[in-house]
């Protein structure tokens, strides 16, 4: 999943390189990159689809997507949480599964997500 403008630029470069190789074995890789780019652009436009019936653990996997759809950069979110951009990058690398309940609660408050345990 593309989680930043920097990753988007890298994906676009990779896509162009693969297309220039004109290798039919690369079609699956091209399709995957195109899907990731489309998903990122939709998220940047605020379009996000969460399942209606989603568990607490499942929503953790959507945090990066929610951040992008809400228009927050990693730097923005880091500032709101009082941590570094590098810490956000680390959390996103592991899909936020390494956060404790208090940190998750603060994230959900920032995003306007209400949950009950």
Residue frames as qw, qx, qy, qz and C-alpha x, y, z in Angstrom:
[[0.000, 0.888, 0.459, 0.000, 0.00, 0.00, 0.00],
 [0.367, 0.447, -0.030, 0.815, 1.24, 3.48, -0.85],
 [0.426, -0.694, -0.497, 0.299, 1.27, 5.60, 2.31],
 [0.235, -0.726, 0.007, 0.646, 3.00, 8.83, 1.25],
 [0.472, 0.845, -0.070, -0.242, 3.73, 11.11, -1.66],
 [0.088, -0.667, 0.718, 0.178, 7.31, 9.84, -1.65],
 [0.502, -0.001, 0.865, 0.015, 6.10, 6.26, -2.04],
 [0.602, 0.677, 0.352, -0.237, 3.71, 7.39, -4.79],
 [0.270, 0.841, -0.386, -0.265, 6.59, 8.96, -6.73],
 [0.258, -0.417, 0.865, 0.111, 8.64, 5.77, -6.34],
 [0.598, 0.291, 0.737, -0.121, 5.73, 3.64, -7.56],
 [0.526, 0.800, 0.078, -0.278, 5.27, 5.87, -10.59],
 [0.084, 0.730, -0.640, -0.225, 8.98, 5.52, -11.44],
 [0.415, -0.150, 0.897, 0.007, 8.79, 1.75, -11.05],
 [0.625, 0.529, 0.521, -0.239, 5.68, 1.58, -13.21],
 [0.418, 0.836, -0.212, -0.286, 7.33, 3.60, -15.97],
 [0.094, -0.572, 0.801, 0.147, 10.44, 1.43, -15.84],
 [0.521, 0.085, 0.845, -0.086, 8.42, -1.79, -16.02],
 [0.602, 0.687, 0.294, -0.281, 6.33, -0.47, -18.89],
 [0.261, 0.811, -0.446, -0.275, 9.49, 0.46, -20.80],
 [0.326, -0.343, 0.877, 0.087, 10.82, -3.08, -20.40],
 [0.688, 0.255, -0.284, -0.618, 7.75, -4.31, -22.32],
 [0.137, 0.179, -0.971, 0.077, 7.98, -7.74, -20.74],
 [0.619, -0.308, -0.459, -0.558, 4.72, -9.69, -20.66],
 [0.616, -0.233, -0.686, 0.310, 5.77, -11.39, -17.41],
 [0.173, -0.029, -0.364, 0.915, 5.61, -7.97, -15.76],
 [0.305, -0.449, -0.470, -0.696, 1.86, -7.51, -16.38],
 [0.597, -0.577, -0.552, 0.072, 0.91, -8.63, -12.87],
 [0.475, -0.311, -0.239, 0.788, 3.42, -6.21, -11.36],
 [0.010, 0.204, 0.259, 0.944, 2.09, -3.38, -13.54],
 [0.448, -0.544, -0.558, -0.439, -1.49, -4.16, -12.49],
 [0.595, -0.513, -0.486, 0.384, -0.55, -4.22, -8.80],
 [0.324, -0.168, -0.075, 0.928, 1.22, -0.85, -9.01],
 [0.155, -0.325, -0.404, -0.841, -1.68, 0.68, -10.95],
 [0.536, -0.585, -0.586, -0.164, -4.15, -0.58, -8.31],
 [0.537, -0.439, -0.360, 0.624, -2.02, 0.83, -5.48],
 [0.166, 0.020, 0.123, 0.978, -1.75, 4.19, -7.25],
 [0.323, -0.462, -0.515, -0.646, -5.51, 4.28, -7.83],
 [0.581, -0.576, -0.554, 0.154, -6.18, 3.40, -4.19],
 [0.433, -0.287, -0.205, 0.830, -3.81, 6.16, -3.01],
 [0.022, -0.186, -0.278, -0.942, -5.44, 8.75, -5.28],
 [0.464, -0.547, -0.580, -0.386, -8.89, 7.73, -4.02],
 [0.580, -0.516, -0.459, 0.432, -7.73, 8.03, -0.42],
 [0.295, -0.108, -0.022, 0.949, -6.19, 11.44, -1.10],
 [0.229, -0.325, -0.404, -0.824, -9.59, 12.48, -2.48],
 [0.394, -0.190, 0.488, -0.756, -11.17, 11.42, 0.84],
 [0.830, 0.032, -0.303, -0.467, -12.72, 8.25, -0.54],
 [0.018, 0.307, -0.915, 0.262, -12.47, 5.38, 1.88],
 [0.772, -0.192, -0.357, -0.489, -14.64, 2.35, 2.29],
 [0.148, -0.315, 0.838, -0.421, -14.69, 0.63, 5.65],
 [0.346, -0.236, -0.888, -0.189, -16.63, -2.57, 6.12],
 [0.498, -0.573, -0.158, -0.631, -19.92, -2.06, 7.97],
 [0.867, -0.489, -0.004, -0.096, -19.17, -4.77, 10.49],
 [0.555, 0.560, -0.462, 0.406, -15.55, -4.21, 11.49],
 [0.771, -0.511, -0.300, 0.233, -13.83, -5.37, 14.65],
 [0.305, -0.922, 0.176, 0.163, -11.46, -3.32, 16.74],
 [0.624, -0.363, 0.537, 0.437, -8.47, -5.33, 15.55],
 [0.572, 0.480, 0.533, 0.398, -9.53, -5.05, 11.92],
 [0.128, 0.977, 0.160, 0.066, -9.83, -1.25, 12.03],
 [0.491, -0.698, 0.325, 0.407, -6.20, -1.01, 13.14],
 [0.606, 0.070, 0.590, 0.529, -5.26, -2.24, 9.67],
 [0.289, 0.769, 0.452, 0.346, -7.11, 0.74, 8.17],
 [0.335, -0.797, -0.136, 0.484, -5.38, 3.49, 10.17],
 [0.354, -0.251, 0.412, 0.801, -2.96, 4.46, 7.38],
 [0.114, 0.455, 0.684, 0.559, -5.84, 4.64, 4.91],
 [0.203, -0.851, -0.477, 0.085, -7.91, 6.73, 7.32],
 [0.393, -0.602, 0.060, 0.692, -4.97, 9.10, 7.84],
 [0.251, 0.005, 0.547, 0.799, -4.59, 9.65, 4.11],
 [0.031, -0.609, -0.695, -0.380, -8.35, 10.03, 3.54],
 [0.293, -0.841, -0.362, 0.275, -8.55, 12.61, 6.35],
 [0.372, 0.870, -0.027, 0.324, -5.81, 14.62, 4.61],
 [0.510, -0.806, 0.294, 0.056, -3.12, 14.21, 7.28],
 [0.576, 0.582, -0.555, 0.148, 0.51, 13.72, 6.32],
 [0.797, -0.191, -0.473, 0.322, 2.69, 11.56, 8.52],
 [0.311, 0.188, -0.301, 0.882, 4.28, 14.79, 9.78],
 [0.411, -0.442, -0.097, -0.792, 0.85, 16.28, 10.62],
 [0.835, -0.373, -0.354, -0.196, -0.19, 13.22, 12.58],
 [0.681, -0.001, -0.446, 0.580, 3.15, 13.06, 14.39],
 [0.045, 0.326, -0.205, 0.922, 2.69, 16.64, 15.55],
 [0.620, -0.423, -0.165, -0.640, -0.82, 15.91, 16.84],
 [0.904, -0.279, -0.323, 0.014, 0.44, 12.88, 18.75],
 [0.335, -0.875, 0.343, -0.066, 3.60, 14.58, 20.03],
 [0.819, -0.199, 0.457, 0.284, 5.94, 12.08, 18.36],
 [0.102, -0.523, 0.524, 0.664, 8.31, 12.17, 15.39],
 [0.694, 0.454, -0.244, -0.503, 7.46, 11.55, 11.74],
 [0.318, 0.385, -0.866, -0.021, 9.89, 8.63, 11.91],
 [0.284, 0.004, 0.841, -0.462, 7.79, 7.09, 14.69],
 [0.678, 0.398, 0.203, -0.584, 4.66, 7.37, 12.51],
 [0.545, 0.512, -0.594, -0.298, 6.58, 5.80, 9.63],
 [0.052, 0.240, -0.946, 0.211, 7.56, 2.92, 11.95],
 [0.482, 0.186, 0.644, -0.565, 3.98, 2.47, 13.17],
 [0.691, 0.485, -0.066, -0.532, 2.68, 2.41, 9.59],
 [0.320, 0.449, -0.821, -0.147, 5.31, -0.14, 8.59],
 [0.068, -0.030, -0.969, 0.238, 3.73, -2.47, 11.15],
 [0.316, -0.466, -0.613, -0.555, 0.13, -1.29, 10.50],
 [0.321, -0.549, 0.225, -0.738, -0.08, 0.25, 13.97],
 [0.841, -0.273, -0.453, -0.111, -0.26, -3.16, 15.65],
 [0.604, 0.019, -0.494, 0.625, 2.51, -2.08, 18.04],
 [0.159, -0.468, 0.125, -0.860, 0.45, 0.72, 19.66],
 [0.074, -0.204, -0.854, 0.472, -1.10, 0.37, 23.08],
 [0.011, -0.674, -0.735, -0.076, -4.79, 1.05, 23.75],
 [0.152, -0.783, -0.217, 0.562, -4.15, 4.60, 24.96],
 [0.151, -0.365, 0.471, 0.789, -2.24, 5.55, 21.82],
 [0.066, 0.317, 0.833, 0.449, -4.93, 3.96, 19.66],
 [0.059, -0.761, -0.601, 0.238, -7.61, 5.85, 21.54],
 [0.123, -0.674, 0.067, 0.725, -5.81, 9.15, 20.88],
 [0.116, -0.089, 0.703, 0.696, -5.52, 8.28, 17.18],
 [0.007, 0.522, 0.828, 0.208, -9.21, 7.45, 16.97],
 [0.080, -0.784, -0.374, 0.488, -10.10, 10.73, 18.69],
 [0.114, -0.476, 0.355, 0.797, -8.03, 12.65, 16.12],
 [0.019, -0.053, -0.804, -0.592, -9.80, 10.79, 13.31],
 [0.520, -0.036, 0.076, -0.850, -13.25, 11.20, 14.88],
 [0.621, -0.032, -0.751, -0.221, -13.75, 7.46, 15.29],
 [0.553, -0.422, 0.418, -0.584, -15.73, 6.26, 18.27],
 [0.646, 0.071, -0.757, -0.069, -15.35, 2.77, 19.60],
 [0.660, -0.519, 0.286, -0.461, -16.32, 0.82, 22.66],
 [0.244, 0.339, -0.903, 0.099, -14.48, -2.09, 24.21]]
